[in-house]
Amino acid sequence: MFTSLPGFREFYPEECAVQNYIFDKWRQLALRFGFQEWNAPVLESLELFTEKSGEEIVQQLFNFEDKGGRKVTLRPEMTPSLARLVAARANAIRRPVKWFAIGENYRYEKQQRGRLRAFYQFNADILGEASPAADAEIIALCAEALRAFGLETQDFRVRLSDRTLWFLFLESLGIPEQTAVPLLSVVDKLERLPPEDLLKAAASALAGTACDAGQVIESVRAFVAFDSLDKLEAFFASRSDTLGGKIRERLGEWRALLNILGAMGLANFLSLDLTIVRGLAYYTGFVFEVFERSGDGRALAGGGRYDALVKKLGGPDMPAVGFGMGDVTLANLLKDKGLFPVYSAAVDFYAIVLAPECRPIALADVAALRHSGMRVEYSFKDGKFGKLIQAAEQAGARHVLIYGPDEVAAGVVKIRNTQTRTEQLVPRTSLMEQLCAIKSTPT
Amino acid sequence: MFTSLPGFREFYPEECAVQNYIFDKWRQLALRFGFQEWNAPVLESLELFTEKSGEEIVQQLFNFEDKGGRKVTLRPEMTPSLARLVAARANAIRRPVKWFAIGENYRYEKQQRGRLRAFYQFNADILGEASPAADAEIIALCAEALRAFGLETQDFRVRLSDRTLWFLFLESLGIPEQTAVPLLSVVDKLERLPPEDLLKAAASALAGTACDAGQVIESVRAFVAFDSLDKLEAFFASRSDTLGGKIRERLGEWRALLNILGAMGLANFLSLDLTIVRGLAYYTGFVFEVFERSGDGRALAGGGRYDALVKKLGGPDMPAVGFGMGDVTLANLLKDKGLFPVYSAAVDFYAIVLAPECRPIALADVAALRHSGMRVEYSFKDGKFGKLIQAAEQAGARHVLIYGPDEVAAGVVKIRNTQTRTEQLVPRTSLMEQLCAIKSTPT
């Protein structure tokens, strides 16, 4: 017997309904925020991703050579494709570009809970706008995309950080510019590495500089302990040099960001968390990660500003900010919290036909009802009432339309409520009207 | 500058909207027919497809070896995955199984109009029901899936044929059973091959039998000239042997099929066309192809009965019938006929903010309106009225909400109609109510 590949999911109807529920919510919400949907191929040139992320990404890819000798890969993410599309029409597209996509991505990784080899992601990005207003809009959409499922402040938190502020802070420690990115990779492991390994990693990143790794780690620990903008402002208030001015200017952008999100009613979903630096080197400004607050604190989404990418991939200089939210951890969380709607495959009406000569009349009605937008099934075979009504009930139909010789001769349809087991006769001429009324009656 | 791979499409928002329009129509219609949606991985074991279609399919595939040494391929179609999923739960699933899927498939083929290397397909299948009622339901859904876009009898025709009838007819010519399938491959080329090549191909298929290729071709030409069930019935009416009885029994199933489709109002969409045999060997009964009637007569969909596949792929003996409809030729046809709705990225309302102190109030309203389901954008920057109103008009907003210091101080919002350029002041306390009324007013 064949099976699916490890890390790839099959979607039986109940599971497909869950996917559609999630995708619909995401789509509706993005449209409300004035985002437009786009899409891109799942197969792309390998180079598109190595150009963005370096050669080491290849080990995580489903890459191969196609029959035309092209080096191609299933996409691990959609952002490079986005940059490519926007770059190609940079002069024609109205800015800011507010686009979203829902697509499947593929990574050859070790499987674990919440991590599969094929997963869907909701991506939203704003391009062509450098101000914190764009960051705020992206963060607001990200938070609302979780609230749309009924998740609230007790369920998740958006942890905000800032690579621009990090670079300024590292500069204030006397760390040279070219050392900042490798050092941020060390900061990324601050809470995961044992102290001695951390010291070694910092010393390695700082090799060739005059900085003492131990002192830098101590300063970094003090810095990441700031958990509010007020504290940061107080700490840097007295610094009178140019760098102090730059830092205060950046903290002003923080204030603008938080004011916007506050005005939108999202203050309680945010926390300032400077331990977040996002591993990927391409982030350039505000960065954020969204974590579940209960349970095992799984990551639900992440994003940030990446002002250099469009240019790097051949486009114009264009600021950009965005996020990605996966379907796997979200679906697990919603399931754990009982936040999925009950799945029902039930049709509105199920027609049963008791004799062959009744079939043409029944089928004409079925076709007309379907045209009017109702969900209708019917029995493929004629047969005895008992067996047919059982099939209709197994199909979950609340109402059964019965076409027997007597009904057809009298120009009526018998409508049976499968729950109350009550029946009524309705003239075929007013069938549509009656069924509309029945359908709109709550259970 | 990076580009997409040949035969793969990018979807800018206008194109993505077209896709969504098509997918939504398909989905709605399938649900009305009582079908349930399923989905499967785009990457599968290569063997799943070679088992169904033979080794020669590999030349058309995007296949490769993954990092775990598995022979895998992007799926060229979804039917084997369907058979796999149904087979795995054959005892648990209510029958008949009525499932549909909308998914992308991949074939490494030469590109031409209407043929890409990545294309979406709407698949619908009924499993577990052998009677012509299931074939009729599938054909009805296929026809209605085109009618849903405004295509009617002048636009397309469903050409019906029957491999069961073909096998019986070939038996009546004295052609042995094992020769029938290769001969049907020749019939498939009846109208495409020059007479001498056809004769050669027939002779090759008939090698080792006592049949004369020329005579067989003549009989086949006479057979495919029958274009109605009445003519077929008349032709076989006098045959008195067992085979004649079998043929008349099969023609009775044809009558049942056509009666159902007639009762559903679809008679005018059908034609009997025995030249259709479907190249694929796995079809076992009724087969059909849907062709555009105007223009270059492109194929829009195709399908048929494939009763042996589920068992072949490791499942139980389970009859099955289905169709596939691609998005590429359909979209081309709808475009040619002007049957796409006009694309609009326009939001319902666009808020502009004239001074920084007005922003918190404006953003609170924007958040509330979005929560209520409206599509709202706002200006990321404060600024002069003229420039902001221009941005709002470029965004396509019919109504602009204006937040200036005077309005905010007075607790009102100025609503401007960008078409009539009329303005009204509305108290913030009744803003939602007013905007609901405006939104529901037709243009």
Chai-1 contact restraints between the chains, C-beta under 6 A:
chainA,res_idxA,chainB,res_idxB,connection_type,confidence,min_distance_angstrom,max_distance_angstrom,comment,restraint_id
A,M1,B,G314,contact,1.0,0.0,6.0,A-B,restraint_1
A,F2,B,L48,contact,1.0,0.0,6.0,A-B,restraint_2
A,F2,B,R84,contact,1.0,0.0,6.0,A-B,restraint_3
A,S4,B,P41,contact,1.0,0.0,6.0,A-B,restraint_4
A,F8,B,P41,contact,1.0,0.0,6.0,A-B,restraint_5
A,E10,B,A40,contact,1.0,0.0,6.0,A-B,restraint_6
A,E10,B,L85,contact,1.0,0.0,6.0,A-B,restraint_7
A,F11,B,W38,contact,1.0,0.0,6.0,A-B,restraint_8
A,F11,B,N39,contact,1.0,0.0,6.0,A-B,restraint_9
A,P13,B,Q36,contact,1.0,0.0,6.0,A-B,restraint_10
A,P13,B,W38,contact,1.0,0.0,6.0,A-B,restraint_11
A,C16,B,E37,contact,1.0,0.0,6.0,A-B,restraint_12
A,C16,B,W38,contact,1.0,0.0,6.0,A-B,restraint_13
A,C16,B,N39,contact,1.0,0.0,6.0,A-B,restraint_14
A,L31,B,R375,contact,1.0,0.0,6.0,A-B,restraint_15
A,R32,B,R370,contact,1.0,0.0,6.0,A-B,restraint_16
A,R32,B,R375,contact,1.0,0.0,6.0,A-B,restraint_17
A,G34,B,V347,contact,1.0,0.0,6.0,A-B,restraint_18
A,G34,B,E377,contact,1.0,0.0,6.0,A-B,restraint_19
A,Q36,B,P13,contact,1.0,0.0,6.0,A-B,restraint_20
A,Q36,B,A345,contact,1.0,0.0,6.0,A-B,restraint_21
A,E37,B,C16,contact,1.0,0.0,6.0,A-B,restraint_22
A,W38,B,F11,contact,1.0,0.0,6.0,A-B,restraint_23
A,W38,B,P13,contact,1.0,0.0,6.0,A-B,restraint_24
A,W38,B,C16,contact,1.0,0.0,6.0,A-B,restraint_25
A,N39,B,F11,contact,1.0,0.0,6.0,A-B,restraint_26
A,N39,B,C16,contact,1.0,0.0,6.0,A-B,restraint_27
A,A40,B,E10,contact,1.0,0.0,6.0,A-B,restraint_28
A,P41,B,S4,contact,1.0,0.0,6.0,A-B,restraint_29
A,P41,B,F8,contact,1.0,0.0,6.0,A-B,restraint_30
A,L48,B,F2,contact,1.0,0.0,6.0,A-B,restraint_31
A,F64,B,F64,contact,1.0,0.0,6.0,A-B,restraint_32
A,K67,B,Y108,contact,1.0,0.0,6.0,A-B,restraint_33
A,R84,B,F2,contact,1.0,0.0,6.0,A-B,restraint_34
A,L85,B,E10,contact,1.0,0.0,6.0,A-B,restraint_35
A,R94,B,Q394,contact,1.0,0.0,6.0,A-B,restraint_36
A,Y108,B,K67,contact,1.0,0.0,6.0,A-B,restraint_37
A,E129,B,F380,contact,1.0,0.0,6.0,A-B,restraint_38
A,S131,B,F380,contact,1.0,0.0,6.0,A-B,restraint_39
A,A133,B,F380,contact,1.0,0.0,6.0,A-B,restraint_40
A,A263,B,P360,contact,1.0,0.0,6.0,A-B,restraint_41
A,A263,B,L363,contact,1.0,0.0,6.0,A-B,restraint_42
A,A263,B,A364,contact,1.0,0.0,6.0,A-B,restraint_43
A,M264,B,L363,contact,1.0,0.0,6.0,A-B,restraint_44
A,M264,B,A367,contact,1.0,0.0,6.0,A-B,restraint_45
A,G265,B,A367,contact,1.0,0.0,6.0,A-B,restraint_46
A,G314,B,M1,contact,1.0,0.0,6.0,A-B,restraint_47
A,A345,B,Q36,contact,1.0,0.0,6.0,A-B,restraint_48
A,V347,B,G34,contact,1.0,0.0,6.0,A-B,restraint_49
A,P360,B,A263,contact,1.0,0.0,6.0,A-B,restraint_50
A,L363,B,A263,contact,1.0,0.0,6.0,A-B,restraint_51
A,L363,B,M264,contact,1.0,0.0,6.0,A-B,restraint_52
A,A364,B,A263,contact,1.0,0.0,6.0,A-B,restraint_53
A,A367,B,M264,contact,1.0,0.0,6.0,A-B,restraint_54
A,A367,B,G265,contact,1.0,0.0,6.0,A-B,restraint_55
A,R370,B,R32,contact,1.0,0.0,6.0,A-B,restraint_56
A,R375,B,L31,contact,1.0,0.0,6.0,A-B,restraint_57
A,R375,B,R32,contact,1.0,0.0,6.0,A-B,restraint_58
A,E377,B,G34,contact,1.0,0.0,6.0,A-B,restraint_59
A,F380,B,E129,contact,1.0,0.0,6.0,A-B,restraint_60
A,F380,B,S131,contact,1.0,0.0,6.0,A-B,restraint_61
A,F380,B,A133,contact,1.0,0.0,6.0,A-B,restraint_62
A,Q394,B,R94,contact,1.0,0.0,6.0,A-B,restraint_63
